[in-house]
């Protein structure tokens, strides 16, 4: 157990939550990020994750939504790798091992869904009218599906009888990932509403 605890601590200590840097941001661009993030459930986290994108996003709702999903996808991929490593740690309990395997499966689905949503947003940039609405609806559906799978993963460790470093490490990681994805979904929904209303400024 000591070996297990040490290995987990090393994994957690080296854990990196993913953001991607953009260009230099003007105060106006940062204000746009802050105003947009107010519509999310985790506004502070939203600003922290997306501020580095402000320079490239400027005041573009489409680019903001795409950046939010890209951050979510990067974190989902990283979490999936992290959970897979935990599943190979010696000394893991059988019940935890089953939960980890289920979590790996749901996170694979989550990563796939987020990848699909990015593709839909890319297609949006080349379409309009009903085609645009089709891709928008698909993007919202894929991000919602990704969030559902992340929550399923976390619930797999919800049993109070399941205790230990594995549960603590995964639930902490999945809380962060699900909050990032929740924010992404809110920003995609915001983009959809603003586009349909013809709104271009926050």
ZANU-894553 format. One record per residue: residue in one letter; x, y, z of N, C-alpha, C in turn. Coordinates in steps of 0.001 Angstrom, whole numbers, plus 500000, padded with zeros to 6 digits. Each point is the difference from the previous one (the first is absolute). Layout:
N
aXYZXYZXYZ
...
END
This chain:
202
x500819498791500000499181501209500000500853501259500000
x501135499938500694500874501173500005500514500294498590
x500327498914499272500465500174498628498911500616499138
x498768499526500207498861500540499254499813501476500299
x500030500341501306499816501396500374501086500889499430
x501236499524500031501118500788499465499833500228498502
x499650498931499283499855500113498548498885500974499635
x498911499932500748498887500908499745500384501445500276
x500745500201501081500427501354500321500890500566498903
x500852499139499429500855500441498896499160500384498796
x498998499181499713499126500296498870499267501321500199
x499466500184501211499259501228500276500923501217499962
x501219499845500528500945501113500052500420500446498612
x500041499038499064500435500342498642498824500310499085
x498786499969500566498801500238499216499952501427499483
x499665500139498725499883501326499405498623500148499380
x499312501078500380498710500291499395500260500880498791
x499336499685498900500387500537498709499301501292499631
x500785500984499589499503501178499312500917500209498810
x499547500766499039500788500248498801500132501496499802
x501197500468499782500232501427499886499587500533498638
x499477501210499999499664500682498762500899501201499809
x499552500954499208500795501195499756499868500999501134
x500659501139499853499939501045501020498572500518500122
x499551500205501235498613500393500233499901501468500381
x499053500695499388499718501380500371499020499992501164
x499888501122500728499022500067501091498587499695499515
x499654500459498804498670499744499455499777498517499771
x501012499312499479499891498566499758499825499242501314
x500729500408501025499870499356501312498634500283500607
x499487501203499793498659500335500488498949499105499350
x500201499686498732499084499117499282500011498606500631
x501188499509500338500102498696500657499268500027501338
x500248501032500795499379500093501324498481500095499895
x499513500818499068498555500158499827499365498694499530
x500660499318499106499478498730499481499972498937501094
x501032499966500816500106498985501044498974500177501113
x499406501171500105498971500224501011498769499127499752
x499849499504498784498857499152499675500250498535500361
x501197499683500482500337498617500352499803499753501486
x500000498741500406499822499644501408501280500185500801
x501133499987499326501296500106500681500789501125499332
x499552501209500254500513501170499282501490500233500214
x500464499865501226501419500253500276500883499008499254
x499606498748500011500737498967499266499958500288498502
x498866500431499519499833500344498590500984501082499580
x500083501054500776500919501102499690501440499514500047
x500308499196501000501365499490500144500410499128498808
x499079499190499516500310499096498885500084500721498657
x499219501056499828499854500609498676500702501334499819
x500521500560501079500661501307499877501164499963499020
x500708498876499957501146499907499092499570499974498537
x498724499777499757499471499998498636499499501377499559
x499908500934500949499320501271499725500547500711498765
x501320499982499825500596500698498868499564499457498661
x499834498688499900499581499401498737498490500003499826
x499267499983501113498539500019499919499467501395499707
x500633501010500647499497501371499963498553500009500485
x499022500287499121498594500041500436499144499061499128
x500556498863499664499355499062499091499396498834500784
x498678499907500009499308498951500759500338498595499492
x500143499868498704500310498698499409501375499515500458
x500983500883499955501347499636500439500046499742501496
x499182500715500758499934499783501448499473498608500298
x498919499616499328499428498671500211501000498912499616
x500683500214498878500978499013499542501161499880500982
x500457501121500530501091499974500978499574499266501264
x498773500246500449499506499354501219499941498487499827
x499536499552498834499937498558499750501408499420499866
x500897500741499385501378499520499848500663499798501354
x499765500920500930500540499857501358499393498775500673
x498693499826499837499328498841500579500553498702499420
x500196499968498684500530498802499340501404499669500503
x500852501001500113501359499776500482500005499426501408
x499141500544500859499926499513501369499383498608500088
x499031499715499141499390498677499985501017498946499555
x500791500329498988501046499071499545501017499749501104
x500424501066500656500977499880501070499446499180501162
x498730500232500334499365499251501088499889498523499648
x499698499710498751499881498619499551501322499257500159
x501097500652499638501335499405500166500302499803501481
x499684501000500796500242499957501436499270498828500646
x498719499831499635499195498926500575500521498634499546
x500419499908498756500567498743499490501240499604500791
x500834500972500354501194499715500798499619499490501386
x498958500602500579499567499550501326499506498557499947
x499390499636498878499494498640499865501088498953499971
x501232500416499733501121499056499935500850500006501272
x499614500803500976500760500069501257499825498706500789
x501089499468500512499925498770500794499326500285501340
x499217499048500467499349500146501291498621500610499937
x499504500328498813498682500602499883498934498964500359
x498973500422500715498955499094500465499100499583498830
x499455498764500061499154499504498902498830500928499663
x499354500543501016498855500876499758500435501287499307
x501135500519500427500543501191499367500446499698498575
x500556498814499806500456499598498678498842499965499013
x498848499466500430498815499966499130499518501405499682
x500007500861501017499556501381499794500934500737499048
x501309499730500123500979500621499106499762499557498558
x499757498700499794499761499487498652498760500637499381
x498947500131500804498778500648499513500270501465499667
x500813500623500838500329501413499811500816500199498718
x500915499106499743500806500080498780499095499934498778
x498998499117500048499060499854498888499186501269499779
x499476500564501086499188501208499862500843501202499572
x501249500052500455500859501106499600500432499886498544
x500123498778499508500267499814498573498837500557499192
x498785499740500455498816500543499340499958501516500094
x500400500526501145500000501443500207500969500690499048
x501206499450499877500999500566499092499490499962498567
x499378498897499612499450499873498652498914501051499745
x499134500205500973498920500982499860500541501419499856
x500989500336500801500588501341499924500724500202498667
x500651498952499505500653500090498688498961500246498913
x498865499329500115498916500207499038499477501426500056
x499890500551501213499481501361500139500944501026499376
x501308499776500130500973500887499367499824499960498482
x499804498815499457499797499860498561498740500726499542
x498946499916500814498757500690499650500200501520499990
x500755500509500955500262501445500035500833500437498799
x500906499161499566500795500315498816499131500035498744
x499033499083499925499078499978498864499098501227499996
x499645500487501183499149501189500117500600501202499298
x501317500111500091500684501163499420499846500039498488
x499624498869499384499887499921498543498558499878499528
x499047500123500923498593499835499640499155501140500540
x498735500013499602499054500979500508498591499427499868
x499037500727500512498613499570499903499736498703500732
x499221499106499373499625498747500639501205499096500257
x500979500036499103501203499198500217500733500450501255
x500069501321500198500645500535501190499267499515501247
x498670500088499983499204499583501143500175498506500285
x500145499212498938500207498565500156501306499721500737
x501066500650499557501297499789500645500003500562501420
x499298501107500218499913500576501336499308499034500953
x498875499440499554499271499047500829500856498778500302
x500740499534499008500888498850500206501078500309501033
x500572501201499908501052500390500940499465500021501431
x498817500570500185499399500043501331499756498588500529
x499519499125499122499724498618500400501265499265500399
x501073500171499217501252499290500275500623500463501318
x499980501310500259500587500498501261499168499520501189
x498672500013499836499139499498501063500262498526500279
x500217499221498949500313498577500154501328499810500719
x500985500818499665501311499913500649499883500253501495
x499215501008500363499813500333501411499291498859500736
x499015499405499349499286498872500605500954498854500300
x500865499673499061500954498912500200500991500315501115
x500408501249500105500905500389501082499323499836501357
x498728500376500076499269499855501256499797498533500362
x499791499154498982499856498560500242501289499441500597
x501130500438499453501296499573500528500124500358501471
x499689501229500339500130500456501387499050499242500928
x498778499745499526499024499296500847500421498569500284
x500840499447499163500486498642500227500801499862501276
x500455501130500537500779499992501241499216500636501144
x498679500084499829499177500684500990499636499183501216
x500205498695499946499662499135501129500857500376501211
x499329500242501117500720500421501215500927498911500533
x499736498744499626500859498914500469501310499943499225
x500066500723498886501213500013499193500863501172500444
x501126499711500611500872501041500519501436499763499530
x500795501056500020501408499829499681500510501012499008
x501285499875499683500681500959499138499463499993498575
x499634498813499503499504499910498628498709500799499848
x499053499760500907498733500728499962500233501505500122
x500820500396500954500244501421500227500620500670498773
x500983499317499398500695500574498850499081500146498803
x499174498971499744499132500035498819498841500974500188
x499374499982501172498870500904500207500441501460499949
x501178500284500525500520501370499932500242500411498561
x500606499101499236500292500308498599498715500157499193
x499040499106500226498759500050499225499145501203500366
x500099500467501228499283501212500371500484501169499159
x501325500105499862500581501086499204499585499870498537
x500140498802499442499689499803498579498530500281499716
x499112499529500863498567500207499776499623501472500124
x500671500735500870499731501429500114500450500747498740
x501146499611499455500484500602498757499035499705498855
x499512498762499936499073499617498933498642500660500179
x499551500140501243498754500711500278500089501435499483
x501153500632500237500202501361499497499975500034498474
x500636499016499382500029499935498537498589499870499446
x499197499148500618498618499822499544499213501298500138
x500193500707501093499308501272500200500386501011498929
x501265500032499626500463500957498996499549499613498599
x499899498707499732499454499551498715498521500373499919
x499263499771501077498583500378500032499840501511499860
x500891500744500635499960501466499897500223500441498559
x500973499392499349500276500305498593498767499727499146
x499330498864500246498814499640499229498900501051500159
x499752500403501239498943500980500277500324501347499363
x501241500441500164500393501298499468499994500001498472
x500377498900499404499984499925498540498570500087499475
x499097499288500649498604499999499548499341501361500174
x500460500742501006499452501335500229500748501077499194
x501091499617499363500799500972499242500780500942500890
x500341499524501197500752500833500945501494499773499772
x500773501094499990501426499866499739500870500573501112
x499399500622500997500769500579501092499405499560501317
x500834499794501028499499499573501312499235501134500694
END
